[in-house]
Amino acid sequence: MNNDQNLPAGNLSTKLPAIAATVQDAVQACHGDVTALLTLLRQLEKLHKEIRDGIFQDCLPDNRQRLYALLKDIESEGGWPYIERMRLQAFLVNLAVDIGEDNPVSKNTNDSLDTENWLEW
């Protein structure tokens, strides 16, 4: 495992706001275009996965002291980074409101669809 810190913290702290601004610009450019926003979300998720499964895993701590320091940082800085996907049930409820349906999906905890209502669509 490689634990070298190739990017100084100061350099990263100046790049992150620029990255965030670029993403915000892309969001504004996609305003009102659900397909473009979905494409943007997919790209962000892809980048997250590439970083997590690639260089991040290669840099994971190889001793207790470094592991402790990483876990302490995760706890103090807001937890593990995670990109949550919208649940299909929530998406369909939003769609139902737009088309005037009362309840197109079942109230099931595993987000499965009520097949009778699904077939009526």
Biotite code that builds the C-alpha atoms (Angstrom):
import biotite.structure as struc

atoms = struc.array([
    struc.Atom([0.000, 0.000, 0.000], chain_id="A", res_id=1, res_name="MET", atom_name="CA", element="C"),
    struc.Atom([1.186, 3.457, -0.820], chain_id="A", res_id=2, res_name="ASN", atom_name="CA", element="C"),
    struc.Atom([0.743, 5.992, 1.967], chain_id="A", res_id=3, res_name="ASN", atom_name="CA", element="C"),
    struc.Atom([2.701, 8.837, 0.382], chain_id="A", res_id=4, res_name="ASP", atom_name="CA", element="C"),
    struc.Atom([1.035, 12.205, 0.502], chain_id="A", res_id=5, res_name="GLN", atom_name="CA", element="C"),
    struc.Atom([1.806, 13.377, -3.051], chain_id="A", res_id=6, res_name="ASN", atom_name="CA", element="C"),
    struc.Atom([-0.625, 16.276, -2.948], chain_id="A", res_id=7, res_name="LEU", atom_name="CA", element="C"),
    struc.Atom([-0.006, 18.839, -0.215], chain_id="A", res_id=8, res_name="PRO", atom_name="CA", element="C"),
    struc.Atom([-3.116, 19.757, 1.750], chain_id="A", res_id=9, res_name="ALA", atom_name="CA", element="C"),
    struc.Atom([-2.769, 23.408, 0.746], chain_id="A", res_id=10, res_name="GLY", atom_name="CA", element="C"),
    struc.Atom([-2.796, 22.526, -2.939], chain_id="A", res_id=11, res_name="ASN", atom_name="CA", element="C"),
    struc.Atom([-5.924, 20.410, -2.533], chain_id="A", res_id=12, res_name="LEU", atom_name="CA", element="C"),
    struc.Atom([-7.702, 23.107, -0.542], chain_id="A", res_id=13, res_name="SER", atom_name="CA", element="C"),
    struc.Atom([-7.232, 25.538, -3.447], chain_id="A", res_id=14, res_name="THR", atom_name="CA", element="C"),
    struc.Atom([-8.358, 23.025, -6.080], chain_id="A", res_id=15, res_name="LYS", atom_name="CA", element="C"),
    struc.Atom([-11.537, 21.811, -4.360], chain_id="A", res_id=16, res_name="LEU", atom_name="CA", element="C"),
    struc.Atom([-13.407, 25.144, -4.564], chain_id="A", res_id=17, res_name="PRO", atom_name="CA", element="C"),
    struc.Atom([-12.560, 25.348, -8.272], chain_id="A", res_id=18, res_name="ALA", atom_name="CA", element="C"),
    struc.Atom([-13.835, 21.812, -8.808], chain_id="A", res_id=19, res_name="ILE", atom_name="CA", element="C"),
    struc.Atom([-17.018, 22.605, -6.879], chain_id="A", res_id=20, res_name="ALA", atom_name="CA", element="C"),
    struc.Atom([-17.536, 25.786, -8.908], chain_id="A", res_id=21, res_name="ALA", atom_name="CA", element="C"),
    struc.Atom([-17.118, 23.848, -12.157], chain_id="A", res_id=22, res_name="THR", atom_name="CA", element="C"),
    struc.Atom([-19.707, 21.302, -11.036], chain_id="A", res_id=23, res_name="VAL", atom_name="CA", element="C"),
    struc.Atom([-22.088, 24.097, -9.985], chain_id="A", res_id=24, res_name="GLN", atom_name="CA", element="C"),
    struc.Atom([-21.647, 25.719, -13.411], chain_id="A", res_id=25, res_name="ASP", atom_name="CA", element="C"),
    struc.Atom([-22.516, 22.393, -15.043], chain_id="A", res_id=26, res_name="ALA", atom_name="CA", element="C"),
    struc.Atom([-25.599, 22.089, -12.817], chain_id="A", res_id=27, res_name="VAL", atom_name="CA", element="C"),
    struc.Atom([-26.756, 25.580, -13.817], chain_id="A", res_id=28, res_name="GLN", atom_name="CA", element="C"),
    struc.Atom([-26.156, 24.782, -17.495], chain_id="A", res_id=29, res_name="ALA", atom_name="CA", element="C"),
    struc.Atom([-28.369, 21.693, -17.114], chain_id="A", res_id=30, res_name="CYS", atom_name="CA", element="C"),
    struc.Atom([-31.148, 23.510, -15.235], chain_id="A", res_id=31, res_name="HIS", atom_name="CA", element="C"),
    struc.Atom([-34.505, 22.174, -16.389], chain_id="A", res_id=32, res_name="GLY", atom_name="CA", element="C"),
    struc.Atom([-32.975, 19.362, -18.484], chain_id="A", res_id=33, res_name="ASP", atom_name="CA", element="C"),
    struc.Atom([-33.525, 16.194, -16.484], chain_id="A", res_id=34, res_name="VAL", atom_name="CA", element="C"),
    struc.Atom([-31.585, 14.043, -18.948], chain_id="A", res_id=35, res_name="THR", atom_name="CA", element="C"),
    struc.Atom([-28.541, 16.303, -18.762], chain_id="A", res_id=36, res_name="ALA", atom_name="CA", element="C"),
    struc.Atom([-28.738, 16.375, -14.949], chain_id="A", res_id=37, res_name="LEU", atom_name="CA", element="C"),
    struc.Atom([-28.953, 12.586, -14.872], chain_id="A", res_id=38, res_name="LEU", atom_name="CA", element="C"),
    struc.Atom([-25.892, 12.409, -17.130], chain_id="A", res_id=39, res_name="THR", atom_name="CA", element="C"),
    struc.Atom([-24.047, 14.749, -14.767], chain_id="A", res_id=40, res_name="LEU", atom_name="CA", element="C"),
    struc.Atom([-25.017, 12.631, -11.746], chain_id="A", res_id=41, res_name="LEU", atom_name="CA", element="C"),
    struc.Atom([-23.839, 9.490, -13.529], chain_id="A", res_id=42, res_name="ARG", atom_name="CA", element="C"),
    struc.Atom([-20.486, 11.114, -14.301], chain_id="A", res_id=43, res_name="GLN", atom_name="CA", element="C"),
    struc.Atom([-20.030, 12.215, -10.687], chain_id="A", res_id=44, res_name="LEU", atom_name="CA", element="C"),
    struc.Atom([-20.880, 8.713, -9.492], chain_id="A", res_id=45, res_name="GLU", atom_name="CA", element="C"),
    struc.Atom([-18.397, 7.240, -11.996], chain_id="A", res_id=46, res_name="LYS", atom_name="CA", element="C"),
    struc.Atom([-15.639, 9.576, -10.778], chain_id="A", res_id=47, res_name="LEU", atom_name="CA", element="C"),
    struc.Atom([-16.426, 8.699, -7.169], chain_id="A", res_id=48, res_name="HIS", atom_name="CA", element="C"),
    struc.Atom([-16.183, 4.992, -7.952], chain_id="A", res_id=49, res_name="LYS", atom_name="CA", element="C"),
    struc.Atom([-12.929, 5.393, -9.885], chain_id="A", res_id=50, res_name="GLU", atom_name="CA", element="C"),
    struc.Atom([-11.302, 7.308, -7.027], chain_id="A", res_id=51, res_name="ILE", atom_name="CA", element="C"),
    struc.Atom([-12.644, 4.972, -4.341], chain_id="A", res_id=52, res_name="ARG", atom_name="CA", element="C"),
    struc.Atom([-11.792, 1.707, -6.126], chain_id="A", res_id=53, res_name="ASP", atom_name="CA", element="C"),
    struc.Atom([-8.483, 2.924, -7.510], chain_id="A", res_id=54, res_name="GLY", atom_name="CA", element="C"),
    struc.Atom([-6.055, 5.267, -5.860], chain_id="A", res_id=55, res_name="ILE", atom_name="CA", element="C"),
    struc.Atom([-7.976, 5.510, -2.556], chain_id="A", res_id=56, res_name="PHE", atom_name="CA", element="C"),
    struc.Atom([-7.781, 1.776, -1.918], chain_id="A", res_id=57, res_name="GLN", atom_name="CA", element="C"),
    struc.Atom([-4.120, 1.789, -2.894], chain_id="A", res_id=58, res_name="ASP", atom_name="CA", element="C"),
    struc.Atom([-3.475, 4.445, -0.230], chain_id="A", res_id=59, res_name="CYS", atom_name="CA", element="C"),
    struc.Atom([-5.307, 2.777, 2.652], chain_id="A", res_id=60, res_name="LEU", atom_name="CA", element="C"),
    struc.Atom([-3.306, 2.531, 5.884], chain_id="A", res_id=61, res_name="PRO", atom_name="CA", element="C"),
    struc.Atom([-1.005, -0.419, 6.383], chain_id="A", res_id=62, res_name="ASP", atom_name="CA", element="C"),
    struc.Atom([-0.558, -0.080, 10.150], chain_id="A", res_id=63, res_name="ASN", atom_name="CA", element="C"),
    struc.Atom([-2.684, 0.632, 13.228], chain_id="A", res_id=64, res_name="ARG", atom_name="CA", element="C"),
    struc.Atom([-1.475, 4.182, 13.792], chain_id="A", res_id=65, res_name="GLN", atom_name="CA", element="C"),
    struc.Atom([-2.345, 5.288, 10.254], chain_id="A", res_id=66, res_name="ARG", atom_name="CA", element="C"),
    struc.Atom([-5.661, 3.431, 10.393], chain_id="A", res_id=67, res_name="LEU", atom_name="CA", element="C"),
    struc.Atom([-6.502, 5.190, 13.669], chain_id="A", res_id=68, res_name="TYR", atom_name="CA", element="C"),
    struc.Atom([-5.604, 8.567, 12.145], chain_id="A", res_id=69, res_name="ALA", atom_name="CA", element="C"),
    struc.Atom([-7.809, 7.855, 9.104], chain_id="A", res_id=70, res_name="LEU", atom_name="CA", element="C"),
    struc.Atom([-10.756, 6.735, 11.234], chain_id="A", res_id=71, res_name="LEU", atom_name="CA", element="C"),
    struc.Atom([-10.371, 9.769, 13.487], chain_id="A", res_id=72, res_name="LYS", atom_name="CA", element="C"),
    struc.Atom([-10.391, 12.031, 10.422], chain_id="A", res_id=73, res_name="ASP", atom_name="CA", element="C"),
    struc.Atom([-13.475, 10.280, 9.009], chain_id="A", res_id=74, res_name="ILE", atom_name="CA", element="C"),
    struc.Atom([-15.283, 10.726, 12.327], chain_id="A", res_id=75, res_name="GLU", atom_name="CA", element="C"),
    struc.Atom([-14.319, 14.368, 12.812], chain_id="A", res_id=76, res_name="SER", atom_name="CA", element="C"),
    struc.Atom([-14.776, 15.530, 9.218], chain_id="A", res_id=77, res_name="GLU", atom_name="CA", element="C"),
    struc.Atom([-18.235, 14.170, 8.501], chain_id="A", res_id=78, res_name="GLY", atom_name="CA", element="C"),
    struc.Atom([-18.133, 10.467, 7.855], chain_id="A", res_id=79, res_name="GLY", atom_name="CA", element="C"),
    struc.Atom([-17.547, 8.280, 4.867], chain_id="A", res_id=80, res_name="TRP", atom_name="CA", element="C"),
    struc.Atom([-18.167, 9.834, 1.446], chain_id="A", res_id=81, res_name="PRO", atom_name="CA", element="C"),
    struc.Atom([-21.228, 8.307, -0.159], chain_id="A", res_id=82, res_name="TYR", atom_name="CA", element="C"),
    struc.Atom([-23.282, 9.137, -3.212], chain_id="A", res_id=83, res_name="ILE", atom_name="CA", element="C"),
    struc.Atom([-26.877, 8.202, -2.510], chain_id="A", res_id=84, res_name="GLU", atom_name="CA", element="C"),
    struc.Atom([-29.145, 7.213, -5.350], chain_id="A", res_id=85, res_name="ARG", atom_name="CA", element="C"),
    struc.Atom([-32.738, 8.326, -5.445], chain_id="A", res_id=86, res_name="MET", atom_name="CA", element="C"),
    struc.Atom([-35.033, 5.442, -4.588], chain_id="A", res_id=87, res_name="ARG", atom_name="CA", element="C"),
    struc.Atom([-37.281, 4.304, -7.390], chain_id="A", res_id=88, res_name="LEU", atom_name="CA", element="C"),
    struc.Atom([-40.327, 4.573, -5.138], chain_id="A", res_id=89, res_name="GLN", atom_name="CA", element="C"),
    struc.Atom([-39.586, 8.250, -4.368], chain_id="A", res_id=90, res_name="ALA", atom_name="CA", element="C"),
    struc.Atom([-39.056, 8.928, -8.069], chain_id="A", res_id=91, res_name="PHE", atom_name="CA", element="C"),
    struc.Atom([-42.398, 7.349, -8.955], chain_id="A", res_id=92, res_name="LEU", atom_name="CA", element="C"),
    struc.Atom([-44.224, 9.218, -6.168], chain_id="A", res_id=93, res_name="VAL", atom_name="CA", element="C"),
    struc.Atom([-42.903, 12.480, -7.623], chain_id="A", res_id=94, res_name="ASN", atom_name="CA", element="C"),
    struc.Atom([-44.040, 11.351, -11.054], chain_id="A", res_id=95, res_name="LEU", atom_name="CA", element="C"),
    struc.Atom([-47.479, 10.431, -9.692], chain_id="A", res_id=96, res_name="ALA", atom_name="CA", element="C"),
    struc.Atom([-47.956, 13.920, -8.293], chain_id="A", res_id=97, res_name="VAL", atom_name="CA", element="C"),
    struc.Atom([-47.258, 15.358, -11.737], chain_id="A", res_id=98, res_name="ASP", atom_name="CA", element="C"),
    struc.Atom([-49.776, 13.112, -13.495], chain_id="A", res_id=99, res_name="ILE", atom_name="CA", element="C"),
    struc.Atom([-52.438, 13.299, -10.782], chain_id="A", res_id=100, res_name="GLY", atom_name="CA", element="C"),
    struc.Atom([-52.220, 9.732, -9.492], chain_id="A", res_id=101, res_name="GLU", atom_name="CA", element="C"),
    struc.Atom([-52.852, 9.153, -5.794], chain_id="A", res_id=102, res_name="ASP", atom_name="CA", element="C"),
    struc.Atom([-50.599, 6.177, -5.034], chain_id="A", res_id=103, res_name="ASN", atom_name="CA", element="C"),
    struc.Atom([-48.942, 4.397, -7.968], chain_id="A", res_id=104, res_name="PRO", atom_name="CA", element="C"),
    struc.Atom([-46.532, 2.410, -5.825], chain_id="A", res_id=105, res_name="VAL", atom_name="CA", element="C"),
    struc.Atom([-46.975, 0.164, -2.846], chain_id="A", res_id=106, res_name="SER", atom_name="CA", element="C"),
    struc.Atom([-45.738, 1.262, 0.560], chain_id="A", res_id=107, res_name="LYS", atom_name="CA", element="C"),
    struc.Atom([-43.139, -1.485, 0.718], chain_id="A", res_id=108, res_name="ASN", atom_name="CA", element="C"),
    struc.Atom([-39.835, -1.035, 2.510], chain_id="A", res_id=109, res_name="THR", atom_name="CA", element="C"),
    struc.Atom([-37.840, -2.677, -0.269], chain_id="A", res_id=110, res_name="ASN", atom_name="CA", element="C"),
    struc.Atom([-39.034, -0.185, -2.908], chain_id="A", res_id=111, res_name="ASP", atom_name="CA", element="C"),
    struc.Atom([-40.727, -2.845, -5.001], chain_id="A", res_id=112, res_name="SER", atom_name="CA", element="C"),
    struc.Atom([-43.515, -1.676, -7.257], chain_id="A", res_id=113, res_name="LEU", atom_name="CA", element="C"),
    struc.Atom([-47.168, -2.542, -6.860], chain_id="A", res_id=114, res_name="ASP", atom_name="CA", element="C"),
    struc.Atom([-47.464, -4.533, -10.088], chain_id="A", res_id=115, res_name="THR", atom_name="CA", element="C"),
    struc.Atom([-51.212, -3.880, -10.516], chain_id="A", res_id=116, res_name="GLU", atom_name="CA", element="C"),
    struc.Atom([-50.699, -0.118, -10.447], chain_id="A", res_id=117, res_name="ASN", atom_name="CA", element="C"),
    struc.Atom([-47.563, -0.392, -12.576], chain_id="A", res_id=118, res_name="TRP", atom_name="CA", element="C"),
    struc.Atom([-49.478, -2.237, -15.305], chain_id="A", res_id=119, res_name="LEU", atom_name="CA", element="C"),
    struc.Atom([-52.167, 0.461, -15.294], chain_id="A", res_id=120, res_name="GLU", atom_name="CA", element="C"),
    struc.Atom([-49.621, 3.088, -16.316], chain_id="A", res_id=121, res_name="TRP", atom_name="CA", element="C"),
])
